[in-house]
Amino acid sequence: MQHVAFHYATMEELEAESKKLNAFIPLSGRTEQIFQPLGIGEKEAANRIAFQPMEGTDGTEDGAPGELTVRRYHRFAKAGPGLIWFEAVATVPEARASAHQLMITEKNVDSFRRLTDEIREISLKENGNAPVIVMQATNSGRYSKPHGYPEPLIAYNCPPLEDSPLGKDRIVSDGDLKRFEEAYTRAARLAGEAGFDGMDIKCCHRYLACELLSAYTRPGEYGGSWENRTRFLKNCYRAAEGGKPGNGFFLTSRLNVYDGFEWPWGFGVREGGGLAPDMTEPVRLIRELQDEFRIPLINVTMGNPYRNPHVNRPYDHGNYVPDEHPLEGIGRMMRGVSEIQHAVPGLPVIGSAFSYVRQWAGNLAAGMLEGGHCAMAGFGRMAFADPEFVHELRGTGSIQPGGCCVTCGGCAKLLRAGTPAGCIVRDREVYRL
Ligand SMILES: Cc1cc2nc3c(=O)[nH]c(=O)nc-3n(C[C@H](O)[C@H](O)[C@H](O)COP(=O)(O)O)c2cc1C
């Protein structure tokens, strides 16, 4: 198997290839609908573009935003997306994904406050409106590397993720989980003090809360039944409710609706259903989060960036060649996002993984919005490459290929190496420091 090079010179060519592959990739030329506002609880996003959380591994040792972090968010703010989903911020030191992952504390909360103030100021000046800013609160679980080497905090032994015995015995106890839940009270209070509009209780990509959703084989209070598998996530919400300010600040999640592993090792699949996505449990969970915690939006994603990155962020470069066409990966994501949005029509859904289609990403966003398949289009790697695509899209109705992400995976490699991450093709400034 070889990578399929991206070669679609027109929207029609992309459409024809998607049809041939039976991939759900709705496209539209009516990109002006992207620039309609959207109400999110008591807040309003000026347009339908969300910048997805993109970790830069460039925080200071104590978890404050570093020079490159500040630069990244200034660039994002200037571009004018309606919402900035601020990257993963650790809730406890032992569950940091790297020694340079952001981590909000009483000591550094002012530096986060300064940054959210600057984001609003810059966007107001450049675009006439300020983005909604959500902080992603995380516990990296299995992927914790607080000192630069793996110190996993595992929910349960999961064979598809464990081809080496290293760290397999580091299963977190129920007592640890309770302590991790409590940390979300403080995280919500600090996120409020730091000026965020809301907080994401991160539940994706097989970090701790996400991994627990498929903990069928874990004994005790946090494994087996639906109630037990969702207990950690819901208890984190309950804890966060106790810390959040009362100024319209909201709670939400970035949620894996499909992990890409067969039952009983994955969420969003059913027993005997192989790798086929099944949205029954994800829809049930989102409805329960709506009922109990009044979430005003949900950010839908899939996959595990370590084991099946093609599910999470389809690409056409890199060492690992998946046995599916990247457009099939995009189709799976868009179909999942659409199924969720149609199941909860009153709840704005943010879709993920728009970057692979490069200069046609605005058309995919418009097609998804037009069909009511999502309420916002979320961009990750494109924002790293050149966030200015938002202005291009607003000004001309299209995106020029020259600034687009080329899906080379360079940013992810930097992240894995624990060094400052950014676009190695379009933004060489990330190497400066
Ligand atoms: C370098 C890098 C850092 C990322 N950091 C985060 C993160 O902090 N939180 C998160 O939920 N997803 C993170 N992601 C995943 C992206 O938000 C996004 O889901 C993925 O790249 C697919 O979207 P795209 O095709 O628009 O890039 C990261 C991805 C990359 C490549």
The ligand as an SDF file (V2000), in Angstrom:
LIG
                    3D

 31 33  0  0  0  0  0  0  0  0999 V2000
    0.5090   18.7960   17.0320 C   0  0  0  0  0  0  0  0  0  0  0  0
   -0.8880   18.4450   17.4440 C   0  0  0  0  0  0  0  0  0  0  0  0
   -1.3560   18.8230   18.6920 C   0  0  0  0  0  0  0  0  0  0  0  0
   -2.6610   18.4990   19.0920 C   0  0  0  0  0  0  0  0  0  0  0  0
   -3.1060   18.8710   20.3340 N   0  0  0  0  0  0  0  0  0  0  0  0
   -4.3690   18.5500   20.7230 C   0  0  0  0  0  0  0  0  0  0  0  0
   -4.8650   18.9190   22.0080 C   0  0  0  0  0  0  0  0  0  0  0  0
   -4.1920   19.5790   22.8010 O   0  0  0  0  0  0  0  0  0  0  0  0
   -6.1170   18.5380   22.3280 N   0  0  0  0  0  0  0  0  0  0  0  0
   -6.9230   17.8490   21.4730 C   0  0  0  0  0  0  0  0  0  0  0  0
   -8.0740   17.5380   21.8110 O   0  0  0  0  0  0  0  0  0  0  0  0
   -6.4890   17.5110   20.2400 N   0  0  0  0  0  0  0  0  0  0  0  0
   -5.2430   17.8490   19.8490 C   0  0  0  0  0  0  0  0  0  0  0  0
   -4.8240   17.5380   18.5860 N   0  0  0  0  0  0  0  0  0  0  0  0
   -5.7900   16.9940   17.6060 C   0  0  0  0  0  0  0  0  0  0  0  0
   -6.3730   18.1470   16.7760 C   0  0  0  0  0  0  0  0  0  0  0  0
   -7.0990   19.0470   17.5900 O   0  0  0  0  0  0  0  0  0  0  0  0
   -7.3110   17.6520   15.6460 C   0  0  0  0  0  0  0  0  0  0  0  0
   -8.3490   16.8870   16.1980 O   0  0  0  0  0  0  0  0  0  0  0  0
   -6.6010   16.8420   14.5790 C   0  0  0  0  0  0  0  0  0  0  0  0
   -5.3920   17.4410   14.1700 O   0  0  0  0  0  0  0  0  0  0  0  0
   -7.5220   16.6560   13.3390 C   0  0  0  0  0  0  0  0  0  0  0  0
   -7.9510   17.8980   12.8470 O   0  0  0  0  0  0  0  0  0  0  0  0
   -7.2460   18.5810   11.5450 P   0  0  0  0  0  0  0  0  0  0  0  0
   -7.4440   17.5990   10.4390 O   0  0  0  0  0  0  0  0  0  0  0  0
   -7.9950   19.8590   11.3400 O   0  0  0  0  0  0  0  0  0  0  0  0
   -5.8230   18.7820   11.8730 O   0  0  0  0  0  0  0  0  0  0  0  0
   -3.5170   17.8160   18.1890 C   0  0  0  0  0  0  0  0  0  0  0  0
   -3.0450   17.4500   16.9270 C   0  0  0  0  0  0  0  0  0  0  0  0
   -1.7490   17.7510   16.5490 C   0  0  0  0  0  0  0  0  0  0  0  0
   -1.2910   17.3440   15.1810 C   0  0  0  0  0  0  0  0  0  0  0  0
  1  2  1  0
  2  3  1  0
  2 30  2  0
  3  4  2  0
  4  5  1  0
  4 28  1  0
  5  6  2  0
  6  7  1  0
  6 13  1  0
  7  8  2  0
  7  9  1  0
  9 10  1  0
 10 11  2  0
 10 12  1  0
 12 13  2  0
 13 14  1  0
 14 15  1  0
 14 28  1  0
 15 16  1  0
 16 17  1  0
 16 18  1  0
 18 19  1  0
 18 20  1  0
 20 21  1  0
 20 22  1  0
 22 23  1  0
 23 24  1  0
 24 25  2  0
 24 26  1  0
 24 27  1  0
 28 29  2  0
 29 30  1  0
 30 31  1  0
M  END
$$$$
